[in-house]
């Protein structure tokens, strides 16, 4: 009996002794990962911190000599004056309307196109999908002149639709949707077809309820891209200040040939990034799930 107890005790002791080095290694790697995470966080957050302290100090203090980490004099003038000098509220509404419209149309188009490429059978499907992916290699600047001429011929220049329509579908969004739909079992779709459901009914009743993570990803990516869009809105909206988006308005009116009001520019930038931060935290859980399920690591 004693020998059996000793035989059991020896492996247990060896196992405990073997766990200690593993725990130490995990402990060392933990602190290394923590240090890397802190460094990366500081690097990413520091520009936002610099925007905050710049927006809270007068214009004269921004140019004072030496590196300063805290405002010498606090002021909220930079947050209030732009609303009196420029139609910032109107720009904010314009950006919101354009972003909401582009996001809604883009998500619908990407979902339908991705579903068609993933689950519908038609001739030339793979060749058409590869041709669509090849357009991602064309720079946006290469087609901007053609889009500009087309907007004039369609009488869209100087109109919201000149910004909304050309950006109402994205190849990358179609690719994400297609990869997500490929992972959905074909048996679900076949069962719906056996019950008499058509392609559109199958999509809306069977497939769409499973797409919350995908919709969150497409919504966030599209909204963030459109909210920060600058080049194309600048081209087609530059003739009317009342139609400016926030990005175009800040570039056109907050910066002049000889000077730049950095305090007001940073304050308006803070107001600009706030909606996207709120949107990201609202959809964060679905965003991570959607990226994981589409195979993007």
Protein Blocks (a to p, Z undefined) as FASTA:
>chain_A
ZZmmmmmmmmmmmmmmmmmmmmmmmmmmmmmmmmmmmmmmmmmmmmmmmmmmmmmpcfkl
mmpgcjdfbdfbdcfklmmmmmmmpcfklmmmmmmmmmmmmmmmmmmmmmmmmmmmmmpc
cehklmmmmmmmmmmmpcfklmmmmmmmmmmmnopgopaklmmmmmmccfklmmmmmmmm
mmpcfklmmmmmmnopafklmmmmmmmmmmmmmmmmmmmmmmmmmmmpmklmmmmmmmpm
klpcfklmmmmmmpcfkbccfklmmmmmmmmmmmmmmmmmmmmmmmmmmmmmnopZZ
